[in-house]
Amino acid sequence: MNLVTLPTIPPATQAAHQAEENLRNLLTQLANELTASLRACWESESPQAFIDAYGTNAGKVFSLHGDLVALFVKHAEILPATVPQNVLELVGSYTVNGNGTVTVQ
């Protein structure tokens, strides 16, 4: 005899909760990786040498980083993690050159 009746969670609700948890985990990992990447560059002995290693893809990398940072900043209130302000403040002035390289100012 079963004395406790557990509520049944509808499959759609279970799937939605799992999707939300997966997204939360993905966004947290992305924020952590982006933070680590920014620190690796801007706290390195020579940010220019670090950036030069990207070659002509540097402009694309910086564009992607900028888009991701903007996403995290814009939605910071609802995201499970974000890029800390002190890391954003590490980013120095730079110029994306016509050939795709980046020059630190």
C-alpha positions in Angstrom: 0.0 0.0 0.0 1.4 3.4 -1.0 0.7 6.0 1.6 2.2 8.9 -0.2 1.0 10.0 -3.6 3.6 12.1 -5.5 2.5 14.6 -8.0 3.1 13.8 -11.6 4.9 16.5 -13.5 3.7 16.7 -17.1 6.4 15.8 -19.7 6.2 19.3 -21.3 7.0 20.9 -18.0 9.8 18.5 -17.4 11.3 19.3 -20.8 10.9 23.0 -20.3 12.7 22.8 -16.9 15.5 20.7 -18.5 15.9 23.2 -21.4 16.0 26.1 -18.9 18.7 24.3 -16.8 20.7 23.5 -19.9 20.6 27.1 -21.0 21.6 28.4 -17.6 24.6 26.0 -17.5 25.6 27.0 -21.1 25.5 30.7 -20.3 27.4 30.3 -17.1 30.1 28.3 -18.9 30.2 30.9 -21.7 30.5 33.8 -19.2 33.4 32.0 -17.4 35.2 31.2 -20.6 34.8 34.8 -21.9 36.1 36.1 -18.6 39.1 33.8 -18.7 39.8 34.8 -22.3 39.7 38.5 -21.6 42.0 38.0 -18.6 44.4 35.9 -20.5 44.8 38.7 -23.1 44.7 41.9 -21.1 46.6 40.6 -18.0 49.3 39.0 -20.2 52.8 40.5 -20.2 52.1 41.8 -23.8 48.5 42.1 -24.8 49.7 43.0 -28.3 51.7 39.8 -28.7 48.7 37.8 -27.4 46.5 39.5 -30.0 49.0 39.2 -32.8 48.8 35.4 -32.4 45.2 35.6 -33.8 46.7 37.1 -37.0 44.1 38.4 -39.5 41.3 36.8 -37.5 41.9 39.1 -34.5 39.2 41.6 -35.8 36.7 38.8 -36.0 37.6 37.5 -32.5 37.3 41.0 -31.0 34.0 41.5 -32.8 32.6 38.3 -31.4 33.9 39.1 -27.9 32.3 42.5 -28.1 29.0 41.0 -29.1 29.1 38.5 -26.3 30.1 41.1 -23.7 27.2 43.3 -24.9 24.8 40.3 -24.5 25.9 39.7 -21.0 25.9 43.3 -20.0 22.4 43.9 -21.5 20.9 40.9 -19.8 22.9 40.9 -16.6 19.8 41.1 -14.4 18.3 37.8 -15.7 21.5 35.8 -16.5 22.9 33.3 -14.1 26.4 34.7 -14.6 28.1 37.6 -16.3 31.5 39.1 -17.1 32.6 40.9 -13.9 33.0 44.7 -14.2 36.6 44.5 -13.0 37.4 42.2 -16.0 35.7 44.6 -18.5 37.8 47.4 -17.1 40.9 45.5 -18.1 40.1 45.9 -21.8 42.4 48.5 -23.3 41.9 50.8 -26.3 42.5 49.1 -29.6 42.0 49.5 -33.3 40.8 46.9 -35.8 42.8 47.3 -38.9 41.6 46.9 -42.5 43.5 43.6 -42.8 41.8 42.1 -39.8 44.6 42.5 -37.3 44.2 44.5 -34.1 46.5 47.1 -32.7 46.5 48.0 -29.0 46.7 51.8 -28.5 
